[in-house]
Amino acid sequence: MRIGELAQRAGTTTKTLRFYEKQRLLPPAERTPAGYREYAPDAVARIDFIHRGQAAGLALAQIRQILEIRDRGQAPCAHVRDLLAERQAEIDQQIRQLQELRESLALLSGRATPIEPDTCRPDQVCRYL
């Protein structure tokens, strides 16, 4: 199928498909005698996998690694499991950091509740920060 049809079937754009090909997420498309890209039918499933990987928070480089393992004829399941566990740990850390930030902001906000601009010193931008 040609690039426009693939883009429509996969729910993406031709620009994205060209980018995926350049990033080696999609194998290079065959070319027609007129120079048009011609993709195999399994390209739709591959793009769907790329989108699911992105939705799980994986980087394109990580998704490429998974696809390379599969392209070598191996099952990438253990690698995927490790990547997902790593991503989950990263998110847990981000949640902890955001909770700490929220507590800090709540403390600052509480101190800033009585707005008293007349008490600010001229050498300060704002005493609440």
DSSP file (Angstrom, degrees, kcal/mol; ACC not computed):
  #  RESIDUE AA STRUCTURE BP1 BP2  ACC     N-H-->O    O-->H-N    N-H-->O    O-->H-N    TCO  KAPPA ALPHA  PHI   PSI    X-CA   Y-CA   Z-CA
    1    1 A M              0   0    0      0, 0.0    38,-3.7     0, 0.0     2,-0.1   0.000 360.0 360.0 360.0 152.0    0.0    0.0    0.0
    2    2 A R  B  >  -A   38   0A   0     36,-0.2     4,-2.4     1,-0.1     3,-0.3  -0.328 360.0 -99.5 -82.4 167.3    1.2    3.5   -0.6
    3    3 A I  H  > S+     0   0    0     34,-0.5     4,-2.6     1,-0.2     5,-0.2   0.838 119.4  52.4 -59.7 -39.3    2.1    6.0    2.1
    4    4 A G  H  > S+     0   0    0      2,-0.2     4,-2.1     1,-0.2    -1,-0.2   0.908 111.4  46.5 -64.8 -41.7   -1.2    7.9    2.1
    5    5 A E  H  > S+     0   0    0     -3,-0.3     4,-2.7     2,-0.2    -2,-0.2   0.909 113.0  49.8 -66.8 -42.0   -3.3    4.7    2.5
    6    6 A L  H  X S+     0   0    0     -4,-2.4     4,-2.7     2,-0.2    -2,-0.2   0.925 109.5  51.5 -61.9 -44.7   -1.0    3.5    5.3
    7    7 A A  H  X>S+     0   0    0     -4,-2.6     5,-2.6    -5,-0.2     4,-0.9   0.919 112.1  46.7 -58.5 -44.0   -1.3    6.8    7.1
    8    8 A Q  H ><5S+     0   0    0     -4,-2.1     3,-0.6     1,-0.2    -2,-0.2   0.938 114.5  45.9 -64.9 -47.2   -5.1    6.6    6.9
    9    9 A R  H 3<5S+     0   0    0     -4,-2.7    -2,-0.2     1,-0.2    -1,-0.2   0.867 116.8  44.7 -63.7 -36.5   -5.2    3.0    8.0
   10   10 A A  H 3<5S-     0   0    0     -4,-2.7    -1,-0.2    -5,-0.2    -2,-0.2   0.526 109.7-120.4 -88.2  -6.4   -2.8    3.6   10.9
   11   11 A G  T <<5S+     0   0    0     -4,-0.9     2,-0.2    -3,-0.6    -3,-0.2   0.903  77.6  97.5  70.2  41.0   -4.4    6.8   12.0
   12   12 A T  S   <S-     0   0    0     -5,-2.6     2,-0.3    -6,-0.2    -1,-0.2  -0.679  72.4 -90.6-140.7-166.1   -1.3    9.0   11.5
   13   13 A T     >  -     0   0    0     -2,-0.2     4,-1.9    -3,-0.1     5,-0.1  -0.749  25.5-119.4-114.5 161.5    0.2   11.3    8.9
   14   14 A T  H  > S+     0   0    0     -2,-0.3     4,-2.3     1,-0.2     5,-0.2   0.857 116.0  57.8 -65.7 -33.7    2.5   10.7    6.0
   15   15 A K  H  > S+     0   0    0      1,-0.2     4,-2.1     2,-0.2    -1,-0.2   0.915 106.0  49.0 -62.0 -42.6    5.0   13.0    7.6
   16   16 A T  H  > S+     0   0    0      2,-0.2     4,-3.0     1,-0.2    -1,-0.2   0.901 109.3  52.4 -63.9 -40.8    5.1   10.8   10.7
   17   17 A L  H  X S+     0   0    0     -4,-1.9     4,-2.3     2,-0.2    -2,-0.2   0.907 109.0  49.1 -63.3 -41.2    5.6    7.7    8.5
   18   18 A R  H  X S+     0   0    0     -4,-2.3     4,-2.4     2,-0.2    -1,-0.2   0.905 111.8  50.1 -63.1 -40.0    8.5    9.3    6.8
   19   19 A F  H  X S+     0   0    0     -4,-2.1     4,-2.3     2,-0.2    -2,-0.2   0.935 109.4  50.6 -62.9 -46.6    9.9   10.2   10.2
   20   20 A Y  H  <>S+     0   0    0     -4,-3.0     5,-2.9     1,-0.2     6,-1.2   0.896 111.2  49.1 -58.5 -40.7    9.4    6.6   11.5
   21   21 A E  H ><5S+     0   0    0     -4,-2.3     3,-1.3     4,-0.2    -1,-0.2   0.919 110.9  49.4 -65.4 -42.8   11.3    5.3    8.4
   22   22 A K  H 3<5S+     0   0    0     -4,-2.4    -2,-0.2     1,-0.3    -1,-0.2   0.853 111.0  50.2 -63.9 -34.4   14.1    7.8    9.0
   23   23 A Q  T 3<5S-     0   0    0     -4,-2.3    -1,-0.3    -5,-0.1    -2,-0.2   0.363 116.6-116.1 -85.6   4.9   14.3    6.7   12.6
   24   24 A R  T < 5S+     0   0    0     -3,-1.3    -3,-0.2     2,-0.2    -2,-0.1   0.758  84.4 120.0  64.9  27.6   14.4    3.0   11.6
   25   25 A L  S   <S+     0   0    0     -5,-2.9    -4,-0.2    -6,-0.2    -5,-0.1   0.773  78.8  39.5 -84.6 -31.6   11.1    2.2   13.3
   26   26 A L  S    S-     0   0    0     -6,-1.2    -2,-0.2    -9,-0.1    -1,-0.2  -0.945  97.2-115.3-111.9 137.1    9.7    1.2    9.9
   27   27 A P        -     0   0    0      0, 0.0    -5,-0.1     0, 0.0    -2,-0.1  -0.374  51.0 -79.9 -65.6 153.5   11.9   -0.7    7.5
   28   28 A P        -     0   0    0      0, 0.0     2,-0.1     0, 0.0    -6,-0.0  -0.292  54.1-118.3 -55.1 133.5   12.6    1.2    4.3
   29   29 A A        -     0   0    0     -3,-0.1    10,-0.2     1,-0.1     2,-0.1  -0.409  23.8-109.7 -73.2 147.8    9.7    0.9    2.0
   30   30 A E  E     -B   38   0A   0      8,-1.5     8,-2.8    -2,-0.1     2,-0.4  -0.377  36.3-129.6 -65.7 158.1   10.0   -0.7   -1.4
   31   31 A R  E     -B   37   0A   0      6,-0.2     6,-0.2    -2,-0.1    -1,-0.0  -0.932   7.1-134.1-117.3 138.9    9.7    1.8   -4.3
   32   32 A T    >   -     0   0    0      4,-2.5     3,-2.4    -2,-0.4     6,-0.0  -0.362  39.7 -97.6 -75.7 167.0    7.6    1.6   -7.3
   33   33 A P  T 3  S+     0   0    0      0, 0.0    -1,-0.1     0, 0.0    -2,-0.0   0.798 129.3  54.8 -56.6 -26.4    9.1    2.3  -10.7
   34   34 A A  T 3  S-     0   0    0      2,-0.1    -3,-0.0     1,-0.0    -2,-0.0   0.489 123.7-107.0 -85.4  -2.7    7.7    5.8  -10.3
   35   35 A G    <   +     0   0    0     -3,-2.4     2,-0.2     1,-0.3     3,-0.0   0.495  69.7 144.5  93.8   3.7    9.5    6.2   -7.0
   36   36 A Y        -     0   0    0      1,-0.1    -4,-2.5    -5,-0.0    -1,-0.3  -0.495  55.6-109.0 -76.2 145.2    6.4    5.9   -4.7
   37   37 A R  E     - B   0  31A   0     -6,-0.2   -34,-0.5    -2,-0.2     2,-0.5  -0.523  31.2-163.8 -71.3 139.7    6.8    4.2   -1.3
   38   38 A E  E     -AB   2  30A   0     -8,-2.8    -8,-1.5    -2,-0.2     2,-0.3  -0.961   7.0-161.8-129.6 112.6    5.1    0.8   -1.2
   39   39 A Y        -     0   0    0    -38,-3.7   -10,-0.1    -2,-0.5    -8,-0.0  -0.670  19.3-115.9 -99.1 148.5    4.5   -0.6    2.3
   40   40 A A    >   -     0   0    0     -2,-0.3     3,-1.8     1,-0.1     4,-0.3  -0.399  32.1-109.9 -73.3 156.1    3.8   -4.2    3.2
   41   41 A P  T >  S+     0   0    0      0, 0.0     3,-1.1     0, 0.0     4,-0.4   0.791 114.7  65.1 -60.0 -28.3    0.4   -5.0    4.8
   42   42 A D  T 3> S+     0   0    0      1,-0.2     4,-1.7     2,-0.2     5,-0.1   0.541  78.0  86.4 -74.7  -3.6    2.1   -5.7    8.2
   43   43 A A  H <> S+     0   0    0     -3,-1.8     4,-2.4     1,-0.2    -1,-0.2   0.837  81.8  59.7 -63.8 -31.7    3.2   -2.0    8.5
   44   44 A V  H <> S+     0   0    0     -3,-1.1     4,-2.3    -4,-0.3    -1,-0.2   0.937 106.3  46.1 -62.2 -46.2   -0.2   -1.1   10.0
   45   45 A A  H  > S+     0   0    0     -4,-0.4     4,-2.2     1,-0.2    -1,-0.2   0.872 111.4  52.9 -64.3 -37.2    0.4   -3.5   12.9
   46   46 A R  H  X S+     0   0    0     -4,-1.7     4,-2.2     2,-0.2    -1,-0.2   0.916 110.3  46.6 -65.3 -42.8    4.0   -2.2   13.4
   47   47 A I  H  X S+     0   0    0     -4,-2.4     4,-2.5     2,-0.2    -2,-0.2   0.889 109.7  54.5 -66.6 -38.3    2.7    1.4   13.6
   48   48 A D  H  X S+     0   0    0     -4,-2.3     4,-2.3     1,-0.2    -1,-0.2   0.909 108.3  49.8 -60.3 -41.0    0.0    0.3   16.0
   49   49 A F  H  X S+     0   0    0     -4,-2.2     4,-2.6     2,-0.2    -2,-0.2   0.918 108.8  52.2 -62.6 -43.4    2.8   -1.2   18.2
   50   50 A I  H  X S+     0   0    0     -4,-2.2     4,-2.3     1,-0.2    -2,-0.2   0.925 110.6  48.1 -58.2 -45.3    4.8    2.0   18.0
   51   51 A H  H  X S+     0   0    0     -4,-2.5     4,-2.4     1,-0.2    -1,-0.2   0.890 110.9  50.1 -65.1 -39.4    1.7    4.0   19.1
   52   52 A R  H  X S+     0   0    0     -4,-2.3     4,-1.4     2,-0.2    -1,-0.2   0.895 110.1  51.2 -66.0 -38.2    1.1    1.6   22.0
   53   53 A G  H  <>S+     0   0    0     -4,-2.6     5,-2.5     2,-0.2    -2,-0.2   0.911 110.7  47.9 -63.6 -42.1    4.7    1.9   23.1
   54   54 A Q  H ><5S+     0   0    0     -4,-2.3     3,-1.8     1,-0.2    -2,-0.2   0.904 108.2  54.7 -64.2 -40.7    4.5    5.6   23.1
   55   55 A A  H 3<5S+     0   0    0     -4,-2.4    -1,-0.2     1,-0.3    -2,-0.2   0.800 104.6  55.4 -63.5 -27.9    1.2    5.5   25.1
   56   56 A A  T 3<5S-     0   0    0     -4,-1.4    -1,-0.3    -5,-0.1    -2,-0.2   0.466 124.8-106.2 -82.1  -1.7    3.1    3.4   27.7
   57   57 A G  T < 5 +     0   0    0     -3,-1.8     2,-0.2     1,-0.3    -3,-0.2   0.609  69.3 148.1  90.0  12.1    5.7    6.2   27.9
   58   58 A L      < -     0   0    0     -5,-2.5    -1,-0.3    -6,-0.2     2,-0.1  -0.566  47.1-119.8 -80.9 145.6    8.5    4.5   26.1
   59   59 A A     >  -     0   0    0     -2,-0.2     4,-2.3     1,-0.1     3,-0.4  -0.440  24.6-112.6 -76.8 156.0   10.9    6.6   24.0
   60   60 A L  H  > S+     0   0    0      1,-0.2     4,-2.6     2,-0.2     5,-0.2   0.854 118.5  57.7 -59.9 -34.2   11.2    5.9   20.3
   61   61 A A  H  > S+     0   0    0      2,-0.2     4,-1.9     1,-0.2    -1,-0.2   0.892 107.6  47.1 -63.1 -38.4   14.7    4.6   20.9
   62   62 A Q  H  > S+     0   0    0     -3,-0.4     4,-2.0     2,-0.2    -2,-0.2   0.902 111.5  50.4 -68.7 -41.1   13.4    2.0   23.3
   63   63 A I  H  X S+     0   0    0     -4,-2.3     4,-2.5     1,-0.2    -2,-0.2   0.900 108.4  53.4 -63.1 -40.1   10.6    1.1   20.8
   64   64 A R  H  X S+     0   0    0     -4,-2.6     4,-2.6     1,-0.2    -1,-0.2   0.907 106.2  53.1 -60.7 -41.9   13.2    0.7   18.1
   65   65 A Q  H  X S+     0   0    0     -4,-1.9     4,-2.0     2,-0.2    -1,-0.2   0.921 109.6  48.3 -58.9 -43.9   15.2   -1.7   20.3
   66   66 A I  H  X S+     0   0    0     -4,-2.0     4,-2.2     1,-0.2    -2,-0.2   0.934 112.3  48.3 -61.9 -46.7   12.1   -3.8   20.8
   67   67 A L  H  X S+     0   0    0     -4,-2.5     4,-2.8     1,-0.2    -1,-0.2   0.875 108.8  53.9 -63.5 -37.5   11.4   -3.9   17.1
   68   68 A E  H  X S+     0   0    0     -4,-2.6     4,-1.3     2,-0.2    -1,-0.2   0.893 107.8  50.4 -64.0 -39.3   15.0   -4.8   16.3
   69   69 A I  H  <>S+     0   0    0     -4,-2.0     5,-1.9     2,-0.2     3,-0.4   0.938 113.2  45.8 -62.3 -46.0   14.8   -7.7   18.6
   70   70 A R  H ><5S+     0   0    0     -4,-2.2     3,-2.0     1,-0.2    -2,-0.2   0.896 108.4  56.2 -63.6 -40.6   11.6   -8.9   16.9
   71   71 A D  H 3<5S+     0   0    0     -4,-2.8    -1,-0.2     1,-0.3    -2,-0.2   0.767 100.8  58.7 -65.0 -24.2   13.1   -8.3   13.5
   72   72 A R  T 3<5S-     0   0    0     -4,-1.3    -1,-0.3    -3,-0.4    -2,-0.2   0.461 124.8-105.9 -81.1  -0.3   16.0  -10.7   14.4
   73   73 A G  T < 5S+     0   0    0     -3,-2.0     2,-0.3     1,-0.3    -3,-0.2   0.593  81.5 123.3  89.0  11.6   13.3  -13.3   15.0
   74   74 A Q      < -     0   0    0     -5,-1.9    -1,-0.3    -6,-0.2    -2,-0.1  -0.735  67.5-112.3-104.8 154.2   13.5  -13.2   18.8
   75   75 A A        -     0   0    0     -2,-0.3     3,-0.4     1,-0.1     4,-0.2  -0.753  21.5-159.8 -82.9 124.1   10.7  -12.6   21.3
   76   76 A P     >  +     0   0    0      0, 0.0     4,-2.8     0, 0.0     5,-0.2   0.241  56.0 115.9 -88.4  15.1   11.3   -9.2   23.0
   77   77 A C  H  > S+     0   0    0      1,-0.2     4,-2.7     2,-0.2     5,-0.2   0.873  74.9  46.7 -57.6 -44.8    9.0  -10.0   25.9
   78   78 A A  H  > S+     0   0    0     -3,-0.4     4,-2.2     2,-0.2    -1,-0.2   0.908 114.2  49.1 -65.1 -39.9   11.7  -10.0   28.7
   79   79 A H  H  > S+     0   0    0     -4,-0.2     4,-2.4     2,-0.2    -2,-0.2   0.919 111.8  48.7 -63.9 -43.5   13.2   -6.7   27.3
   80   80 A V  H  X S+     0   0    0     -4,-2.8     4,-2.8     2,-0.2     5,-0.2   0.920 109.7  52.4 -62.2 -44.2    9.7   -5.1   27.2
   81   81 A R  H  X S+     0   0    0     -4,-2.7     4,-2.3    -5,-0.2    -1,-0.2   0.913 110.8  47.5 -57.8 -43.8    9.0   -6.3   30.8
   82   82 A D  H  X S+     0   0    0     -4,-2.2     4,-2.4     2,-0.2    -1,-0.2   0.907 112.1  49.3 -65.3 -42.0   12.3   -4.7   31.9
   83   83 A L  H  X S+     0   0    0     -4,-2.4     4,-2.6     1,-0.2    -2,-0.2   0.907 111.6  48.9 -64.2 -41.1   11.6   -1.4   30.1
   84   84 A L  H  X S+     0   0    0     -4,-2.8     4,-2.5     2,-0.2    -2,-0.2   0.899 111.3  49.4 -66.7 -39.6    8.1   -1.2   31.5
   85   85 A A  H  X S+     0   0    0     -4,-2.3     4,-2.2    -5,-0.2    -1,-0.2   0.910 112.1  49.1 -64.0 -41.5    9.4   -1.9   35.1
   86   86 A E  H  X S+     0   0    0     -4,-2.4     4,-2.2     2,-0.2    -2,-0.2   0.915 111.8  48.7 -62.8 -43.5   12.0    0.8   34.5
   87   87 A R  H  X S+     0   0    0     -4,-2.6     4,-2.3     1,-0.2    -2,-0.2   0.896 109.9  51.8 -64.6 -40.0    9.3    3.3   33.2
   88   88 A Q  H  X S+     0   0    0     -4,-2.5     4,-2.6     2,-0.2    -1,-0.2   0.906 109.1  50.3 -63.4 -41.3    7.1    2.5   36.2
   89   89 A A  H  X S+     0   0    0     -4,-2.2     4,-2.2     2,-0.2    -1,-0.2   0.896 109.8  51.4 -63.2 -39.8   10.0    3.2   38.6
   90   90 A E  H  X S+     0   0    0     -4,-2.2     4,-2.4     2,-0.2    -2,-0.2   0.916 111.0  47.5 -62.2 -42.8   10.6    6.5   36.8
   91   91 A I  H  X S+     0   0    0     -4,-2.3     4,-2.7     2,-0.2    -2,-0.2   0.902 109.2  53.4 -66.7 -40.9    7.0    7.5   37.2
   92   92 A D  H  X S+     0   0    0     -4,-2.6     4,-2.2     1,-0.2    -1,-0.2   0.914 110.3  48.3 -58.5 -42.3    6.9    6.5   40.8
   93   93 A Q  H  X S+     0   0    0     -4,-2.2     4,-2.5     2,-0.2    -2,-0.2   0.909 110.8  50.5 -64.3 -42.6    9.9    8.8   41.4
   94   94 A Q  H  X S+     0   0    0     -4,-2.4     4,-2.6     1,-0.2    -2,-0.2   0.894 109.0  51.9 -62.5 -39.5    8.2   11.6   39.5
   95   95 A I  H  X S+     0   0    0     -4,-2.7     4,-2.5     2,-0.2    -1,-0.2   0.926 109.8  48.9 -63.1 -44.3    5.1   11.2   41.6
   96   96 A R  H  X S+     0   0    0     -4,-2.2     4,-2.3     1,-0.2    -2,-0.2   0.924 112.5  48.4 -60.3 -44.1    7.2   11.4   44.8
   97   97 A Q  H  X S+     0   0    0     -4,-2.5     4,-2.4     1,-0.2    -2,-0.2   0.898 111.7  49.3 -64.2 -39.9    8.9   14.6   43.5
   98   98 A L  H  X S+     0   0    0     -4,-2.6     4,-2.6     2,-0.2    -1,-0.2   0.878 109.4  51.9 -67.2 -37.0    5.6   16.1   42.5
   99   99 A Q  H  X S+     0   0    0     -4,-2.5     4,-2.3     2,-0.2    -2,-0.2   0.911 110.8  48.2 -64.8 -41.4    4.2   15.3   46.0
  100  100 A E  H  X S+     0   0    0     -4,-2.3     4,-2.3     2,-0.2    -2,-0.2   0.915 112.2  49.2 -63.6 -42.3    7.2   17.0   47.6
  101  101 A L  H  X S+     0   0    0     -4,-2.4     4,-2.8     2,-0.2    -2,-0.2   0.904 109.6  52.0 -62.4 -42.0    6.8   20.0   45.3
  102  102 A R  H  X S+     0   0    0     -4,-2.6     4,-2.6     2,-0.2    -2,-0.2   0.919 109.6  49.0 -61.9 -43.2    3.1   20.2   46.2
  103  103 A E  H  X S+     0   0    0     -4,-2.3     4,-2.1     2,-0.2    -1,-0.2   0.909 112.0  49.2 -62.0 -41.9    3.9   20.2   49.9
  104  104 A S  H  X S+     0   0    0     -4,-2.3     4,-2.5     1,-0.2    -2,-0.2   0.917 112.2  47.7 -63.2 -43.9    6.4   22.9   49.4
  105  105 A L  H  X S+     0   0    0     -4,-2.8     4,-3.0     1,-0.2     5,-0.2   0.883 109.5  53.2 -65.6 -38.0    3.9   25.0   47.4
  106  106 A A  H  X S+     0   0    0     -4,-2.6     4,-2.3     2,-0.2    -1,-0.2   0.904 110.2  48.5 -63.1 -40.3    1.2   24.5   50.0
  107  107 A L  H  X S+     0   0    0     -4,-2.1     4,-1.9     2,-0.2    -2,-0.2   0.941 114.5  44.5 -63.8 -48.2    3.7   25.8   52.6
  108  108 A L  H  X S+     0   0    0     -4,-2.5     4,-1.4     1,-0.2    -2,-0.2   0.911 113.5  50.9 -62.2 -42.7    4.6   28.8   50.6
  109  109 A S  H  < S+     0   0    0     -4,-3.0     4,-0.4     1,-0.2    -1,-0.2   0.891 108.0  52.7 -63.8 -39.7    1.0   29.5   49.7
  110  110 A G  H >< S+     0   0    0     -4,-2.3     3,-0.9     1,-0.2    -1,-0.2   0.888 109.4  48.9 -63.0 -39.0    0.0   29.3   53.3
  111  111 A R  H 3< S+     0   0    0     -4,-1.9    -1,-0.2     1,-0.2    -2,-0.2   0.775 111.4  51.1 -69.4 -25.8    2.7   31.8   54.2
  112  112 A A  T 3< S+     0   0    0     -4,-1.4    -1,-0.2     1,-0.2    -2,-0.2   0.411  80.1  99.7 -93.5   2.0    1.5   34.1   51.4
  113  113 A T  S <  S+     0   0    0     -3,-0.9     2,-1.3    -4,-0.4    -1,-0.2   0.936  73.6  60.5 -58.8 -50.3   -2.2   34.0   52.4
  114  114 A P  S    S-     0   0    0      0, 0.0     2,-0.6     0, 0.0    -1,-0.2  -0.656  85.1-151.5 -79.9 102.5   -2.2   37.4   54.2
  115  115 A I        +     0   0    0     -2,-1.3     3,-0.1     1,-0.1    -2,-0.1  -0.624  26.5 165.3 -77.9 116.6   -1.2   39.6   51.3
  116  116 A E    >   +     0   0    0     -2,-0.6     3,-1.9     1,-0.1     4,-0.3  -0.674   8.6 171.0-132.3  77.0    0.6   42.6   52.8
  117  117 A P  G >  S+     0   0    0      0, 0.0     3,-1.2     0, 0.0    -1,-0.1   0.767  75.3  66.6 -62.4 -24.2    2.5   44.4   50.0
  118  118 A D  G 3  S+     0   0    0      1,-0.2    -3,-0.0    -3,-0.1    -2,-0.0   0.699  95.7  57.7 -69.4 -17.4    3.3   47.3   52.3
  119  119 A T  G <  S+     0   0    0     -3,-1.9    -1,-0.2     2,-0.1     2,-0.2   0.494  81.1 108.1 -92.3  -2.3    5.6   45.0   54.3
  120  120 A C  S <  S-     0   0    0     -3,-1.2     6,-0.0    -4,-0.3     5,-0.0  -0.545  70.8-125.7 -75.6 137.5    7.8   44.1   51.4
  121  121 A R    >   -     0   0    0     -2,-0.2     3,-1.7     1,-0.1    -2,-0.1  -0.557  16.2-123.1 -79.3 148.2   11.3   45.5   51.4
  122  122 A P  T 3  S+     0   0    0      0, 0.0    -1,-0.1     0, 0.0    -2,-0.0   0.737 110.1  60.0 -64.1 -22.3   12.3   47.5   48.3
  123  123 A D  T 3  S+     0   0    0      2,-0.0     2,-0.4     0, 0.0    -2,-0.0   0.405  97.2  75.2 -87.5   4.5   15.3   45.2   47.8
  124  124 A Q    <   -     0   0    0     -3,-1.7     3,-0.2     1,-0.2    -4,-0.0  -0.878  66.0-151.9-113.4 147.0   13.1   42.1   47.5
  125  125 A V  S    S-     0   0    0     -2,-0.4     2,-0.3     1,-0.3    -1,-0.2   0.933  87.3 -20.4 -76.9 -51.4   11.0   41.1   44.5
  126  126 A C    >   -     0   0    0      1,-0.0     3,-1.2    -6,-0.0    -1,-0.3  -0.914  53.6-144.0-157.5 131.3    8.5   39.3   46.8
  127  127 A R  T 3  S+     0   0    0     -2,-0.3    -1,-0.0     1,-0.2    -2,-0.0   0.618  93.3  73.3 -74.4 -11.1    9.0   38.0   50.3
  128  128 A Y  T 3         0   0    0      1,-0.2    -1,-0.2   -16,-0.1   -17,-0.1   0.658 360.0 360.0 -79.3 -14.3    6.9   35.0   49.7
  129  129 A L    <         0   0    0     -3,-1.2    -1,-0.2   -17,-0.0    -2,-0.2   0.366 360.0 360.0-117.9 360.0    9.5   33.3   47.5
